[in-house]
Amino acid sequence: MATPVRPAGQGVRRRNRQQAVHGNRQTLGRRRLGPICPSWKTLLGVVLAVAPLAACGQTPSRDDTRKAPAVTLVYSKKYEINFGGLERAHPFDIHKYTKIAKQLIADEVVAVRDFHVPDELSREQILLVHTPAFLTSLKSSTTVAEYLEAPMVAVLPAGMIDRGMLRAFRHASGGTILAARLALKHGIAVNIGGGYHHAKPDRGEGFCVYADMPIAIRVLRKEKLVRRVLVVDLDVHQGNGTIGCCQGDPDVFTFSMHQRDIYPIPKEKGDLDIELRAGTDDETYLRLLREALPDVIKRSRPELVILQAGCDTLKGDPLAGLAMTQDGIVRRDAYVIDTCVARGIPVVMTLGGGYSRQAWKVQHASVRNIIETYDTARRQSADAAQPQAKPKKLEVDPKKSKAGKR
């Protein structure tokens, strides 16, 4: 296990408290003891007044310090959509989730057993955000085709669409719920999927059907696990659906950095929107993020942060016009995670958009960086304590996480 990290500024606060303790002792001595011998009641009063202050200045034990966070991963083969190759006609690579998971295993950064497998979204969970009319609309092939921006879907039977496509979205959205629970327990969780930030209460949009992040927030609130949540949306497109789902909720703060002149138009008004010009590069993007995020956290005082880490900010993405590099995106995601960890705030990462052929490689690099940064010591300790299991093929789901069953 990694050595616990002392929160920033703790040493300064400890010295200040120790100085306050000594000052209080001297003042109490002059004021209450006076020039004559004090009574036992006076002495007892001084002891009781000073003891708690003195305790505050003591060096905390190892058990009192904040433990280093662990990275937990959520993924299932059921995130996959497979219509015999028909899905390849869509600009979004639905297979990127499996590519990322398999590459992490091939890199020997994780093993199959490290993935927590979520449950499928239930109707009850969906209705925490979406309307009954929306669920009815999913029985229409034409309507679903509009939501997914995939005209070829309109010719398929509704039952086939539900089994072959919508069920995959429900599993990936369930992954965001499970990742949120795991983040609260372990510090950091990554859903190798999710981030469907265009879905609205009464309709889907922009290849997004279920509003997984707002649903996760409502589920966790129902379970009395969190109240205040910050959504940091760094996809190149504004998360208009997430904003719409959370409008009027004073305990959800939506922060978005997105390209100003692309879909969605018009845009929704979030709590903080930073609109970027086409051609924005790594350094400009990261400077704006560093200037904004600490203040956003201060204003929102979140108990949980949900990061939508879309990589369509990558230069050359066919649906956008920013000019970030893979290194810049890796640094971007790491900055958000690091900022949350430094403040002791649990953080969930979802993958969101990314439409270039390199998208999965960029997000693989980012997830791997997070794992290696925060989990190396924990994994080495665990591996030393127990023998390695023989790796399994990813076609077989790992054992379902107990945290996913509620």
C-alpha positions, 0 to 999 in steps of 0.5 A: 500500500502506498504511503498516505499523503498528508493533505497540503498545508497540514504542517502550516496549520499544525504550527499555527494551532501550536502557537495558538495553544501556547498563547492561550496558556499564557493568557489564561495563566495571567488572567485566571491564576493571578499573583496568588495560589490558584484553587483546584477549581481554577486549575481544573478549568485551565486544564480542561480549556487547554487540553483540547487545543493541545491535542489539535497540535499533535502529530496525527498518527498513520491511521489519522491521515488520508489514505492514497486513493485506488483506481477502480475500473468498470467495464462489460463486454455487454457495452458492445453493439454488433450488427454484423458490421452495420454499426461501422457506418456510424462515425462513433466507434462503439468498439472503442470500449473493448479496444481500450479494455483489451489493450490495458490487459495486453499492457499488463496494466490490469487483469480481467479480474480488475474490471467490475461489471455493472448491472443494466439500468432498470426502468425505475432508475431511468425514470428518475430522470427520463419521462414515461413518454421517452421510454415509450418513444424507444419502441419506435425504430424511426425515433431511435434512429433520430436519437442515434443519428443513424438513419439505417437503424429505422429499417430494423425491428424495434425488438432487435434495436432494443436487444442489440443497441439500447441494451448496450447503452443501458449496461454502459449507463449502469457502469456510470452508477457503479463507478460512482459508488466505487469512487466514493469507496476507493477515491477514483473510478473509471467507466470504460464507457458512458458520458452520454451528455446529450440525452435529455429527460424527454428525448435522446440526441447526438448518439446519446439515449440515456442520461447516465450521469444525471441518472447516477446522481439521482440514484446515489442521492436516493441511496443517501450517498451524496448530495452535492455533485460537480460535473466537469464536461470536457468533451468538445461538444457542450453537454446540453442534455446533462445541463437540461437534466440538472437545471433547477437543481442547486446541488449539481454544478455543471462546468463545461469547456467546449467549442463555441461554433459547433453542435449543439446550437443553440447551447444551454446555459450551464453554471459555467461554460467556457467557449473555445475557438477552433484551433485551440491548442494544448497550452491554451486549453490547459491554461483555461482549465487550470484557471477555472477548476479550482474556483469551480470546486470552491464554489460547488463544494462537491462530495463527488466529481463526475468527469466527462473526458471526451477526446474529440478535442483531438486535432483532426477529429472529423466532428470538431475543430480543436487542436489538442494532442494526445499528450495534451488530453492525457495531461488534461484528464490527469489534472482534473483527477489530481485536483480532486485527489489533492482535495480528497474528493472522489472522482468518476471518469467517463469516456464520452465522445471521440470520432477519429480513428485514434480516439481509442488510443488517446483514451487508452493512454489517459486511462493507463496514465491514471492507473499507473499514477495512482495504483502501482503501489497498491497493485504491487502490494496486492500481487506480493500478497497473493499468487497471480491468477492465470489471465482469462480471455476478455470474451468472458465477463469477470465476476460481477461486482457486489457493489453493482447490486442494489 
